[in-house]
Amino acid sequence: MKDEKSFENNKETTRKDKLTKSEKIKSKPKRESFIPKPIANRMARRIIFTTGIPTLLGMGIFVLSYVVIVKGIAEIPPSLTLTSSALCFFIGLLGLSYGILSASWEDSPGSLLGLEHIGPNIQRMRSAFKKPSPKE
């Protein structure tokens, strides 16, 4: 009798060990996101636009200056190429911050530029990083 229970327990343990990867993923509790999905999508669209264009321009400057120099069209100093592309990459970095901070957290998407949302979003960000005050 004892051996039968032991055998059944081993059988159950083996069954748990053989769960497929998808079953294990399904059984994990879902983590709640701090940023709702529509707002995250809104941020992503703004980031793609405000970061993508300057970054592509920064890469394009390298290609364009290479073509201009190789074809003998003009003599471009390397420092000009480096400075102008670095400026584009820096603008892309600013665009990343702008894309996050200008997205509306309301149900409505807000205006095209989203300038009115920057102040409230900075306050929201500051309050998220503040240490909770000790309870007295």
N, C-alpha and C positions, 0 to 999 in steps of 0.2 A: 504494500500500500504506500509506504514511504517512498519507495523507488518510483512508483507511478507519478506521485506529486512532483518529485524532483525532475522526472522526465518532462512533465507538462510545463514546469517552470522554465526549464532549459529551452523547450520548444517555443515558448512565448518570448523569451529573451532573444532567441535566434530570429524570430519573426520581426522584432523591433529593429534588430541590427540590419536586416535586409530591406529596410524601407528605401524606396528609390529617392533620388535627389529631389525630384519634384514634390514628393510627399513630405519630405523634411522641410522644404521651403514653405509649403502650404501650412504646415503645422506651427511654424514660428509666428509669434504674435507680431502684428504689423506695427511699425513705429510711426507715431504721429508726427507729421511735418509741421514745422513752425510757420512756414510760408504756404498759404493755400495755393493749389495748383493753378487757378486762373491768374493769380498775381505773379507767380513764378513764370508763367508763360509770357505775361506782359513784360516782365523784367528781361526775359531772354530775347524777346523781339527788339527791345530797345538796345540791349547790349550788342546784339548782332549788328545792328545798324551803326551805333555810335563807336563801336570798337573795330568792327570789320572793315569799314571803309578806310579809316586812317591806317590801319595795319596793312591793308592791300596796297595803299598808296606808298607806304614805307618800303615795301618789297618791290613795288613797281619802279621806284626811284633807282634802286640798284640795277635792275634790268635795263631801264632806259639809259642810265649813264654808261653802262657797259656797251650797249649798242651804239650810242653816240660816239664813244671813244674808239671802238673797233672800226666803225665805218669811216672814221676820220672827219666827222661832221664838225666836231668842236673838241677843244681840250678842256676837260672838266677836272678841277682839282679834287683829289680824293676827300679832302676835308669838307668840301661842299656837299659831296654825296653823303658822307657820313653824318654831317650835321643835319641835313634836310631829312634824311630817313629817320634819324634819332628823334627829330621833332615830330614826325608823323607817328612814331611808336609812342611817344609821350602823350600826344593827343589821344591816341587809342587807349592809353592807360586812364586818362581822365574820362574818356567815354565810358569805360567800364564802371567807374564810380557814378557817373551821371546816369547811366542806364539803370543802375540799381536804385539810386536815390530818387529818381524822377518818376518811377512807376507808382500808379495809384493803388492804394490798398482798399479802395472802396469797390462796390459792385460795378460802378460805371468806370470805363477805361480812363476818363479824364481827358485833358487837352492833348494836342499833338506833341507839344514840347514838354509838358509836365512840370513846368517851373514852379507851379503852385504847390506841388507835392514834396519838394526838396526839404523845406523847413520842417514839416510834420514828420517826414521820414528820418531826418537827422535826430529829432527828439525821440522817436521810437527806437532808433538804434542806440542812443545814449542810455535810455531807460533799460534796454536789454542787457547792457554791460555793467550797470550799476550793481554794487553789492547790496544785497538786501540788508535793511537796517535791523540791528539786533532788537529783539523784542524785550521789553522791560517788564 
